[in-house]
Amino acid sequence: MQIQPPFMVSYSITTKCNLKCKHCYSSSVEQAAPDELFTEEALYLVDDLSRWGIGLLIIDGGEPLCREDLGQDHATQDTDQRSLYRYVDLGQD
């Protein structure tokens, strides 16, 4: 029996946040948690979710843009020949 993927997955990519929003429900802190996934692990997770066939991936946290590795370009192609491109342009040089 194959488990069907959910339509939406919310991935809390970091606990780090440089903001102090009064309305925020997150348990964010000023430093990233020591057990957060490394870049390659996070990319593998996203690829795995794509292969599973989820419809929507929400990246949240903390503040996702506090992750320095999100400014990098990443592109992959999964085994079913469907392309998944992940790109975040933060306007960095």
Secondary structure per residue as TSV (DSSP state, phi and psi in degrees):
chain	resnum	aa	ss	phi	psi
A	1	M	-	360.0	123.9
A	2	Q	-	-93.1	132.8
A	3	I	-	-81.1	127.0
A	4	Q	-	-74.6	141.6
A	5	P	-	-72.6	151.9
A	6	P	-	-72.0	159.9
A	7	F	S	-68.3	-42.7
A	8	M	E	-125.2	139.0
A	9	V	E	-126.4	132.6
A	10	S	E	-107.0	119.4
A	11	Y	E	-110.5	111.8
A	12	S	E	-83.2	96.1
A	13	I	E	-77.5	-18.9
A	14	T	E	-158.5	156.8
A	15	T	S	-99.1	-7.8
A	16	K	B	-73.1	138.2
A	17	C	-	-151.3	134.6
A	18	N	S	-99.7	10.9
A	19	L	-	-112.9	165.7
A	20	K	-	-136.2	59.8
A	21	C	-	-68.7	128.8
A	22	K	T	-64.8	-30.5
A	23	H	T	-85.6	-4.9
A	24	C	-	-73.6	136.5
A	25	Y	-	-97.2	-7.5
A	26	S	-	-71.9	149.6
A	27	S	-	-93.9	51.5
A	28	S	-	-77.9	154.9
A	29	V	B	-135.4	176.1
A	30	E	S	-78.9	-16.3
A	31	Q	S	-121.0	148.4
A	32	A	-	-66.2	148.5
A	33	A	-	-68.8	143.9
A	34	P	T	-66.7	-18.5
A	35	D	T	-101.4	15.4
A	36	E	S	-67.0	150.1
A	37	L	-	-65.4	141.8
A	38	F	-	-69.8	165.1
A	39	T	H	-51.4	-52.8
A	40	E	H	-62.6	-36.6
A	41	E	H	-66.3	-42.6
A	42	A	H	-63.8	-41.8
A	43	L	H	-65.9	-38.2
A	44	Y	H	-62.6	-42.5
A	45	L	H	-59.8	-46.3
A	46	V	H	-63.2	-42.4
A	47	D	H	-61.6	-42.8
A	48	D	H	-62.2	-42.8
A	49	L	H	-63.6	-38.0
A	50	S	H	-64.0	-45.8
A	51	R	H	-62.8	-31.5
A	52	W	H	-69.9	-27.1
A	53	G	T	99.0	27.5
A	54	I	-	-64.1	156.5
A	55	G	S	-92.5	-29.2
A	56	L	E	-149.4	130.5
A	57	L	E	-114.6	121.6
A	58	I	E	-105.4	124.4
A	59	I	E	-102.6	117.8
A	60	D	E	-135.5	-165.2
A	61	G	E	-171.7	-140.0
A	62	G	S	-6.1	-149.9
A	63	E	-	-108.6	105.0
A	64	P	G	-54.0	-32.0
A	65	L	G	-74.2	-4.1
A	66	C	G	-76.0	-14.7
A	67	R	-	-78.4	114.9
A	68	E	G	-63.2	-29.0
A	69	D	G	-74.8	-9.8
A	70	L	G	-72.9	-14.4
A	71	G	G	-80.4	-2.1
A	72	Q	S	-89.7	155.0
A	73	D	E	-85.7	137.4
A	74	H	E	-140.0	130.6
A	75	A	E	-138.8	138.3
A	76	T	E	-140.6	165.0
A	77	Q	E	-132.3	127.5
A	78	D	-	-84.1	178.1
A	79	T	T	-69.9	-20.6
A	80	D	T	-86.9	9.2
A	81	Q	S	65.8	15.7
A	82	R	-	-90.0	133.7
A	83	S	E	-90.0	137.3
A	84	L	E	-125.1	118.0
A	85	Y	E	-112.4	129.5
A	86	R	E	-114.4	123.5
A	87	Y	E	-147.1	130.3
A	88	V	-	-126.5	120.1
A	89	D	-	-106.6	110.5
A	90	L	-	-99.2	8.9
A	91	G	-	70.9	24.6
A	92	Q	-	-89.0	150.5
A	93	D	-	-87.0	360.0
